[in-house]
Amino acid sequence: MTQLTDTPFTIAGRDFSSRLLVGTGKYKDFTETGAAIAQSGAEIVTFAVRRTNLGQDADAPNLLDVISPKQYTLLPNTAGCYNAKDAVRTCRLARELLDGHNLVKLEVLGDDHTLYPNVVETLKAAETLLADGFDVMVYTSDDPIVARELEAMGCCAIMPLGSLIGSGHGIQNPHNVRLIVEQSRVPVLVDAGIGTASDAAMAMELGCDGVLLNTAIAHARDPLRMANAMKLAVEAGRDAFLAGRMPRRQSADPSSPFAGRING
Ligand SMILES: CC(=O)[C@@H](O)[C@H](O)COP(=O)(O)O
């Protein structure tokens, strides 16, 4: 069997073999969180700094007991922040809690009904965080112009939403995601709204470098099995993208053509 190769998936100077990034929220308990994440094969794991106990509360379960920083690359995120000031403060807190850790996922939300990114505040926060030495992976709208600005500022990954966080509606605007992929020189990951494995595969088939998701696994009837499905979907979508799909045709084309028959 031929060993198939791929270009490295690099975030902030580090290579990863899994292109699936997962969140930690919405699970029954930390045991289920740990088991699902292990099953997903993810190497980068994100958590909401403001909602997660990393040991500040000695009496509550500590995420780091199931998601060890020795095994996973932690990606603190600013979920729950609605302005640049709070997002910056949250990233600085994460850096303190995690001994100088600089890789963060910036998300500044517009309102709690849509959790849509507030791009004005996102741009402001990104500017401050980058000047402060953070490596910023940024959750944003699927607007190619905003994506271009965020890349030009120095963000290390652009993460347009597929659809609203937690909605499971999949990728609502594949054309915009493709535009962002085509123009970007840093990794592009669909973040938010993935509902099932085919959505994750679609993101990869569009040429995304990775996918970040949470609810689709945590709220599946069987989270471990869905974690496995997402792992396979991301790999399959990536291979399909690299293989290059056949052209779509307007008419049928026999699968066993006469021309070029092997056994006359
Ligand atoms: C975990 C996290 O960072 C979320 O804010 C993220 O956007 C995932 O969204 P879904 O839960 O829709 O996958």
The ligand as an SDF file (V2000), in Angstrom:
LIG
                    3D

 13 12  0  0  0  0  0  0  0  0999 V2000
  -15.6380   25.3820   22.0280 C   0  0  0  0  0  0  0  0  0  0  0  0
  -15.6170   26.6390   21.3060 C   0  0  0  0  0  0  0  0  0  0  0  0
  -14.6210   27.2750   21.1700 O   0  0  0  0  0  0  0  0  0  0  0  0
  -16.8890   27.1100   20.7130 C   0  0  0  0  0  0  0  0  0  0  0  0
  -17.0040   28.4730   20.9590 O   0  0  0  0  0  0  0  0  0  0  0  0
  -16.7960   26.7890   19.2750 C   0  0  0  0  0  0  0  0  0  0  0  0
  -17.0250   27.8540   18.4760 O   0  0  0  0  0  0  0  0  0  0  0  0
  -17.4720   25.5330   18.9000 C   0  0  0  0  0  0  0  0  0  0  0  0
  -18.7730   25.6780   18.4370 O   0  0  0  0  0  0  0  0  0  0  0  0
  -19.7260   24.4090   18.2860 P   0  0  0  0  0  0  0  0  0  0  0  0
  -20.0920   24.0090   19.6720 O   0  0  0  0  0  0  0  0  0  0  0  0
  -20.8920   24.8900   17.4670 O   0  0  0  0  0  0  0  0  0  0  0  0
  -18.9470   23.3400   17.5980 O   0  0  0  0  0  0  0  0  0  0  0  0
  1  2  1  0
  2  3  2  0
  2  4  1  0
  4  5  1  0
  4  6  1  0
  6  7  1  0
  6  8  1  0
  8  9  1  0
  9 10  1  0
 10 11  2  0
 10 12  1  0
 10 13  1  0
M  END
$$$$
